[in-house]
Amino acid sequence: MDYRPGPGLLLTAAFLGPGTLATATLAGSSLGYDLLWTIPLAVGLAFVVQELAARLGLATGRPLARVIAERGPGSSGTARWLAYASVGAVVLGAGAFQAGNLAGASLGLTVLTEGPSWLWSIAVADVAFLLLWFSRYEGLEAVLGSLVAVMAAAFAVQLGLLGIDGQALVAGLVPSVDAGSIGLVLALVGTTVVPYNLFLHGSALAADDEHGEGRLSAMRTDLGVSLVLGGLITASVLVAAASTIKGARVTNAADMALALRPLLGRLAEVTIGLGLAAAGLTSAVTAPLAAAWAVDQLRGRDAERPSRAVWAPVLLIGTGVAVLPLEPVGLIVTAQIANALVLPLLVGACLWVANRVDADEGGNGWLANAAGWAAFLVTVGLAAGLLV
């Protein structure tokens, strides 16, 4: 197999933020290996949904929002409203995600320096605003991404030092959920299947004029490798927490750092702090940017700079929530749950369109339909489990 990294790695970088770290740590510390099964489920859902959205964009050469608006159900008016609802859900999800991003960055900074968390949230929001306003974020992403990679690698390496309970690990791959854990299940799904990634990935592929079966196969390979890599990193965080701090109450970065103490000792807090701050700032730029791109797609606006009228309110709303006197880890997990709750609408919209276009326009065959409807029912079932 001739594999070359592509846009799929952008998705992995997008969901490996403070939300993933905090949610996986909390799942492992509170429930041990019990929710390990959720990670392959989330990776599978992400592949099915991202592949569907990317296929539509790749086949038509159009961004996803425009495909939904132009090829959606019923009359053109109905299709447009479905597209508006889908993009609106992405914008709302980005706002929730933004609150978690800023909370995560402040969580990391408070363990490194003194100062109240709300002040750090405002400071990170200010930096994100300046980066977005002047469009100076491309080079920064590589630097910050390397810090996140170091933190992720530390969790992966530590697995070799831990006394992992193999029997409990295997048992954790068997699906089981109760009323007390449904929120964490949703959070693990929401932090992996990021709604705005449906628009970003498809747009990156649609920008390429190449078509054909070979390109479609390359997209699927790239997507699969990237998501599996992200899933393995998420699993390593959960297993590390389950093996070292099960039963501990995790409310801040210092608590999260305990999961890395066997490997890094006193450097654990520095590693967690830098990783959270870097992941939070990177995502604090990406989430508002993605919301603006989604709206621009819907409007058919192909501008060099995303609409400030979209990303600025998303940044402001996220900041307003992040500075509230809430427990940071709880706020981050809640943001991931909010992302999961909008997934049924987005998955349903993509499915509807994929069944109204021909195969050469990215339409679904029977196997893709079966996988898509299974993903839709799982997201609906999880959301209903939390709301009922």
N, C-alpha and C positions, 0 to 999 in steps of 0.2 A: 504494500500500500504506500503510495507516494503522498505523504501527508505534509502539508505546509500550513503553519498557523495563519489564521485569517481573522475575520471580524468576530468569530465566536469567542475569542479570548477577551474581547471587550465586555461581553456579557459576564464572563467569570470575574473580571475586575470590578464590574458594576455591583454584583451581588456579594462579593467578599468585602463588605464594609463593616462598620461597627454593629449593624443589625445582626449580621451572621455571627460575629464573634460573641456578642452578648447573649443572643438567643440560644446558640449551641452550648455556651458555658452554663447558662441557667438550666437548660434541659438536662445536661449531664450532672450538675450539682444537686438538682432537686429530685430527679427520677433515675439517676444512674444510666444504664444502657437501654432503658425501656423504650425510648423514642428513637433509637437508632434506625429503625425501619422507615421512619419518616423521610430520611435523607435520600435513599434510593427512590422513594415514591416522588419526592419533590423534583429530583433530577429527571426522572421519567416524564413527569408532567411538563417540566420546562422544555424538554426536547420535543415533545409532541406539539406543544403550543407554539414554540419558537419556530419549529420547522414549517408549520402551517403558515404562519405569518410571513416568514422569509420566502417561502415558495410562491405565495401570492405576489409579493413584491418583485421577486426575481423573474417570474414569468411575464408579468405585465410591464415591468420597467417603471412602475408607479409606487410611490410611498403608500403604506398600508392605509392611512386615513383616507386618501383619495380613492383607493380601491374599494373600500367599504362604502364611501359616498356615491361612487359611480356604478358599482356592481351589486349593491345591496338588495334587500328584499323589496318586493312590491313596487310601488311607484317610486320615482326618483326622490320625491319628498320624504317618503318613509326611509329610504336609504340614507338620505342626508341626516335625518334625525338620529338614526342608529349610529352614524359616524360621529355626530355631535355628542351623543351620550357616551360613546367609547372614549373619545378624546377627553370629555369632561371627567370621566372616571380616572383617566391617567393623570390629569392635572390634580385632582383631589388626592390620588395616591402619592403623587410627587410631593404635595404639601405635607402629608403625613410622614413620608420618608424623610423629608427635609428636617422635620422636627427631630427625628431619630438621629439623623446625621450630625446635627449641631450638638445634640445631647451627648452623642458618642465622642465627638471631638473634645468637648468640654470635660467629659469623663476622663479622657487621657491626659489632658492638660492639668487637671486638678491633682492628679497623682504625681506629676512632674514638678509642679510649682504651687505656690500658694495663691489664693484668690478664690472667690466664690464661683460656682459653676455657671451661674447666670451671666456673670461678667464675661467669662470665656466664650459662652454661646454667642454673645453680642460681638465679641472680638472676631471670632471665626466667621460670623455672618458678614461683618464688615470686609474682611479679606475676600470672601467669596464674591461680594458685591463688586469690589474693585476689579477682581479678575474677570468677572463676567462683563462688566461695563467696558473695559478696555480690551477684551478678548485676548487675555494673556495667560491662558490656562493650559495650552498644549504641552509645553515643556515641563511645567510643574507636575503634570500627571505622572510622568515617567519617574521623577524623583520620589514623589510620595508613594507611588506604586511599589517602588523597591523597598521602602520601609514596611509596607504591608506584607510584601513577600517574605521579608525576614521574619516577621512575627508569625506568619503562617507556617514557614519552614520550621520554626522553633517547636510548634505544636506537633508537627509531623515527626521530627527527630525524637522528641520526648517519648513517643510511643515505644521506641526501642528500649527505653530505660524503665518503663512502668511494668508493674506486675498486673497485666491485664487478665481479667477473669474471662477465659475463653468461653466457658459455658454460658455465662451471663451475656456475653457479647452476641453469641449465636441466638440466644433467646430474645435479645433485643431486636433482632431482625424479623421477628414474628409480629405482625401488626396487632396492636391492642391499644385501645383508647377508652378513657372514661371521662366523666364530666369535668374532673379536675385537671386533665391534661389537654383537653381539646384546644385551649388557647395556645399552648406551646406548639401543638401540631400545626395549627394554622400559621403561627409565626414562622416556623421552619419552612413551610411552603411559601409564605409570602416573601421571605428573605431570599428565596432561590428563584421563584418564578416572578420576577420583578415586572410589573405591568408596563412601565415605559420602555423596557427592553424590546417589547414586541415591535415598537415603532422604530427604535434606533437600529436594530439589527436589520430589519427589512429595508430601511432607507439606505444603509450602507451597501447592501447588495443591489438594490434597485439603481443606485448611482452608476453601477457598472453596466455597460452596454452589451456585454457578452451574455449569450443565452445558450441553452442546450442541456442535454442530459449530463454531460461531463461536469458542467458547472454546478448543476443541482446535486450531483453526487459529492463533489468537493465541499459544497456547503454543509451537507449532512455529516460528512466526516469531521469537518472542522468543528461543527456545533457539538457533535457527540463527544469528541475528545475534550473540548473545553469544559463542557458541563460535568463530565465525569471527574476531571481534575478538580473543579470547584467543589463537587460533592465529597471527594476524598479529603480535601482540606477541612470542610465543615465537619465531617465525621471524626477527623483527628482531634478537633477542638472538643467535640462532645465526649469522646472516649477519654481524652486527657482529664477533663473535668470530672467525669464519672469515676475515674481511677484514683484521683487525688483529693478531691474536695466534695465528694458526695455527702450530702447532709448539711453542708455549710450554706449559710444564707448569703447570697450574692447581691449586693446593692451598689457596689462601686468598683472602680478599676483595681484597687488594692485587693479586693476579694477575688477578682478574676485572675490577678497575677499569681495567686497561690497555686493555680493549676500548672504554672511553669517553674515553680520553685525547685523541684527535683533536678531540673536541667540547668537552670540559669542562676539559681540562688538569689542573691541580692539584685542581680540585673533583671530579674523577672518584671519588677514594677516599671523599670525604664523601658523595657521592650514592649510591654503592654501599653504603656503611656504613649510612646512614640507611634506605635502601630495604630492605636485608636485615633490619635490626633490626625495622623496622615490619612487614614481611611475616611474619617469624618469630613475633613476638608475637601478631599477629592470628590466624595459623594455630594457634598454641599454645593459643589459647582455643577456636577453632572445632573442632579435631579431637577433643578430649575431649568437648566438648559434643555433637558429632554422634554419637559412640559411645553416649552416654547417651540421646539421643533415639531411636536405633535400638532399643535395649533397651526403652525405655519404650513404643515402638510395639508391639513384640512382646508385651509384658505387658498391653497395653490400658490403660496408665496415662497419663492425660491430666492431668499435673500442671503447675503453673506453673513449677516449678523442676526441671530434669532431675536424675536420680538421682545423688547424690554418690557412691553406692557403685559407680558405673560410671566417671564421669569422673575421680575421684580416682586410681584404680589406673592408668588410661591415662596420666594426667599423670606419675605416679610412675615407671612403666615407661619412658616416653619420656625422663625425666630421667636415670634410671639408665644408659640406653644412651648418652645424649648426653655424659655426663661421662667415659666411657671414653676412654683415650688413643688415639683413632682420628683419622685424617685427616678434617677436617670435610667437605670436598667429597665425599670418597669415601663417608662416612656418609650424606650427603644423597642421593646418587645411589642408594645401596643401599636407602634407604627408599622411593624411587620404584619400584624394581624389585619390592620386596615388595608394593606396591600392585597392580602389574600381575599378579603371580602369583595373586592371589585373584579376579581378574576372571572367569575361566571359570566358577567356581561361581556368582557373582552373575548373570552373563548367562544361564547355563543355567537358573537358578531362575526368572528373569523370563520366559524363553521358554516354559518348561514351563507356568507359570500362564497366560500369554497364549494358549496353545493349549487351555486347559481352560475358558475362559469365553467367553461370547457377545460379539459385536461391541459391543453396547451396554454391556458391562462392561469394555471396553478390550481385547478379544481381537484377535488378529492376523489380517489378511488375508494373501493369498499374497505380496504385495510386502513387507509388514512381516516376514513369516516368512523370506523370502529374505534380506533385509538382516540380520535378527537371527541367522540361522544362519551367515551369512558372518562377522559380528562374532564369534560364538562360536568358529568355527573359526580365525579369525585370532588370538584371544587364546590359544586352546589351542596353536596352532602356535608362537607366540612363546615361551610358557612352556616348551614341550617343547624348543625350540631352546636355551634356557639350561640346562635340566636334563639334557639328553642328553649 
